Amino acid sequence: MANTSPGAPVFYGQDAYDNLNVYLTENKASQIFILVDSNTHNYCLSAFMSKLHTDSPIEVIEIEAGEENKNLDTCNQVWNALSELGADRKSMILNLGGGVVTDLGGFVASCFKRGISYINIPTTLLAMVDASVGGKTGVDLGNLKNQIGVINNSQMVLIDSAFLNSLPANEMRSGLAEILKHGLISDEGYWNKLIALADLNLEDLDEIIEESVKIKADIVAQDPEEKNLRKTLNYGHTLGHAIESYFLTHTTKKSLLHGEAVAAGMVLATYISSTLKGFPQEKLKQVTSSILNMYGKIEFSQGDIQEIIELMKYDKKNEYGKINFVLLEDIAKPHIDCLVPNEVIFDAFIFYRKF
């Protein structure tokens, strides 16, 4: 049942629903399970159901919203629900939600009865341009991000920007971080276009989402198993994930959205790039001021920094006990598997705090 081709086809707008309904007619599922979280159940499910045409019986499974629920306990609950509702190998899961739903739902589908088909319908900007595309599925282990998972493509990805109308501004900003990353690692013209758009309207956004998905899909198609080029998509994530994990588990801290942590991670990675790869100073200032203008600054104490550096040991991109960074020689000139001394990481935090 699993689709292991380099990438799943991505469809947009009304075309997405037309293709979904054709697919469901041609590949009749014994049962269709729509996985939602408490938010998408309220804001997205009825609009989605009104466009869904199928003779297969439909069941809705709801999980709690939030990164803290992206774990094996939640997977167990979903697997038990599937089992109790009579799911078999010809059943299909439609993941309607943000990155937590698409990551977890894809993993649940990939493991249930050794793999059933699934389709992603991302409802957040972050999931549209990142989580739902490329076949990465998985869950967190405690506070450690995405430690358990498989690479297994969905049958298709459906992108309908109308879902973004219900999204709060901070969630939109969170998704924008991954779009900015696509510009930094692959296309300076695209990066410059993004930072010139102070206020995105939905028309700009449709075009930007398509451009961003194309950048990611092209990279994934060339390196589906993340042996080399696909690693560039982790720009800003080595520190970003550690920052996100740290703030998620410290009750005295306000937890950060994924994109907020990655935005800080990109500033830090760009400073490190300037120190170790000669990334141009003028562009370092431009990248830093653009990102801090959009996201503001996170407060880090000396103790926070030490613990965040410790957490990087658990990053799933590490190999042979070494922490691997993606760094930039210039915009659109990435280097993978770069080793960074701890003192340079500390310097990056000092730069971030003082800028």
Residue pairs with C-beta under 8 A, 6 or more apart in sequence:
1 89
1 90
1 115
1 116
1 117
2 110
2 115
2 117
2 152
2 153
3 117
3 152
3 153
3 154
3 155
4 152
4 153
5 153
6 153
6 220
6 221
6 224
7 133
7 134
7 135
7 153
7 217
7 220
7 221
7 224
8 120
8 133
8 135
8 153
8 154
8 155
8 156
8 157
9 19
9 156
9 157
10 133
10 156
10 157
10 158
10 159
10 213
10 217
11 18
11 19
11 20
11 156
11 157
11 158
11 159
12 159
12 160
12 161
12 206
12 209
12 210
13 159
13 160
13 161
13 206
16 121
16 158
16 159
16 160
17 51
17 52
17 158
17 160
19 156
19 158
20 52
20 119
20 156
20 158
21 51
21 52
21 53
21 54
23 119
23 155
23 156
24 32
24 52
24 53
24 54
24 56
25 53
25 54
27 92
27 117
27 155
28 54
28 55
28 56
29 54
29 56
29 90
29 91
29 92
29 117
30 56
30 87
30 88
30 90
30 91
31 56
31 57
31 58
31 59
31 85
31 86
31 87
31 88
31 91
31 92
32 54
32 56
32 57
32 58
32 59
32 91
32 92
32 93
32 94
33 58
33 59
33 60
33 61
33 82
33 85
33 87
33 91
33 92
33 93
33 94
34 45
34 48
34 49
34 58
34 59
34 60
34 61
34 93
34 94
34 96
35 61
35 62
35 63
35 78
35 93
35 94
35 95
35 96
35 97
35 101
35 104
35 105
35 108
36 44
36 45
36 60
36 61
36 62
36 63
36 96
36 97
36 101
37 62
37 63
37 64
37 65
37 66
37 69
37 97
37 98
37 100
37 101
38 62
38 63
38 64
38 65
39 65
39 97
39 98
40 96
40 97
40 98
40 101
40 123
41 60
41 62
43 123
43 163
43 166
44 96
44 97
44 123
44 163
44 166
45 60
45 96
47 162
47 163
48 96
48 121
49 58
52 58
56 92
59 85
61 78
61 81
61 82
61 85
63 69
63 74
63 77
63 78
63 100
63 101
63 104
64 74
65 100
66 100
67 100
67 140
67 244
67 248
67 255
67 258
68 248
69 100
70 100
70 103
70 104
70 139
70 140
71 139
71 140
71 141
72 139
72 141
72 148
74 104
74 139
75 104
75 107
75 108
75 111
75 139
78 104
78 105
78 108
79 108
79 111
79 112
82 91
82 108
82 112
87 112
87 113
87 116
88 113
89 113
89 116
90 116
91 116
92 116
92 117
92 118
92 119
92 155
93 105
93 108
93 109
93 116
93 117
93 118
93 119
94 118
94 119
94 121
95 101
95 102
95 105
95 106
95 118
95 119
95 120
95 121
95 132
95 154
96 121
96 123
97 105
97 121
97 122
97 123
97 124
97 127
98 122
98 123
98 124
98 126
98 127
98 131
98 171
99 122
99 124
99 126
99 127
99 130
99 131
99 132
99 258
101 123
101 127
102 120
102 122
102 127
102 131
102 132
102 137
103 131
103 136
103 137
103 138
103 139
103 146
103 149
104 137
104 138
104 139
105 118
105 120
105 137
106 118
106 120
106 135
106 136
106 137
106 138
106 152
106 154
107 137
107 138
107 139
107 148
107 149
107 150
109 115
109 116
109 117
109 118
109 137
110 118
110 137
110 150
110 152
111 150
115 152
117 154
117 155
118 154
118 155
119 154
119 155
119 156
119 157
119 158
120 127
120 132
120 133
120 154
120 156
120 157
120 158
121 132
121 157
121 158
121 160
122 128
122 131
122 132
122 157
122 159
122 163
123 163
123 164
123 167
124 163
124 164
124 167
124 171
124 174
124 175
125 164
125 167
125 171
125 172
125 174
125 175
125 176
125 179
125 205
125 209
126 171
126 174
126 175
126 177
126 178
126 258
126 259
127 175
128 159
128 161
128 175
128 209
128 213
129 175
129 178
129 179
129 182
129 209
129 212
129 213
129 216
130 175
130 178
130 216
132 154
132 157
132 159
133 157
133 213
133 216
133 217
133 220
134 151
134 153
134 216
134 217
134 220
134 230
134 233
135 151
135 152
135 153
135 154
135 220
135 224
136 146
136 149
136 151
137 149
137 150
137 151
137 152
138 146
138 147
138 148
138 149
138 150
139 146
139 147
139 148
139 149
140 146
140 147
140 148
141 147
141 148
142 249
143 245
143 246
143 248
143 249
143 311
144 245
144 311
144 314
145 241
145 244
145 245
145 316
146 241
146 316
147 314
147 316
151 224
151 225
151 226
159 209
159 213
161 202
161 205
161 206
161 209
164 172
164 202
164 205
170 257
170 260
171 257
172 200
173 257
173 259
173 260
173 294
173 295
174 257
174 258
174 259
174 260
175 259
176 194
176 200
176 259
176 294
177 236
177 258
177 259
177 260
177 262
177 263
177 266
177 295
178 212
178 259
178 262
179 194
179 208
179 209
179 212
180 191
180 194
180 195
180 263
180 266
180 290
180 291
181 233
181 235
181 236
181 262
181 266
182 190
182 211
182 212
182 215
182 216
183 190
183 191
183 192
183 193
183 194
183 331
184 191
184 235
184 266
184 270
184 287
184 328
184 331
184 332
185 232
185 233
185 235
185 326
185 328
185 332
185 334
186 215
186 219
186 232
186 332
186 334
187 215
187 332
188 330
188 331
188 332
190 211
190 215
191 331
191 332
194 208
195 286
195 290
197 204
197 208
200 208
216 233
219 229
219 230
219 232
219 233
220 230
222 229
222 230
223 229
223 230
223 231
224 230
228 336
229 336
231 317
231 324
231 326
231 336
231 337
232 326
232 334
232 336
234 317
234 326
235 266
235 269
235 326
235 328
235 334
236 262
236 263
236 265
236 266
236 267
236 268
236 269
236 326
237 262
237 265
237 317
237 326
238 265
238 269
238 312
238 315
238 317
238 323
238 324
238 325
238 326
239 264
239 265
239 268
239 269
239 308
239 312
239 345
239 348
240 258
240 261
240 262
240 263
240 264
240 265
240 266
241 261
241 262
241 265
241 315
242 308
242 309
242 311
242 312
242 315
243 256
243 261
243 264
243 265
243 298
243 308
244 256
244 258
244 261
244 262
245 311
246 253
246 304
246 307
246 308
246 311
247 253
247 254
247 255
247 256
247 261
247 298
248 255
248 256
256 298
260 295
260 298
263 291
263 294
263 295
264 291
264 295
264 298
264 352
266 287
266 291
267 287
267 288
267 291
267 292
267 348
267 352
267 355
268 345
268 348
268 349
268 351
268 352
269 325
269 326
269 327
269 328
269 348
270 279
270 284
270 287
270 288
270 328
271 284
271 288
271 347
271 348
271 351
271 352
272 325
272 327
272 340
272 344
272 345
272 348
273 279
273 284
273 327
273 328
273 329
274 280
274 281
274 284
275 344
275 347
275 348
276 327
276 338
276 340
276 344
277 327
277 328
277 329
277 335
277 338
278 329
279 327
279 328
279 329
279 330
280 330
283 330
283 331
288 351
288 352
288 355
289 355
292 355
297 352
297 353
297 355
300 308
300 349
300 352
300 353
305 346
305 349
309 342
309 345
309 346
312 318
312 323
313 323
315 323
315 324
317 324
318 324
319 337
322 339
323 339
323 340
324 336
324 337
324 338
324 339
325 338
325 339
325 340
326 334
326 335
326 336
326 338
327 334
327 335
327 338
327 340
328 334
328 335
329 335
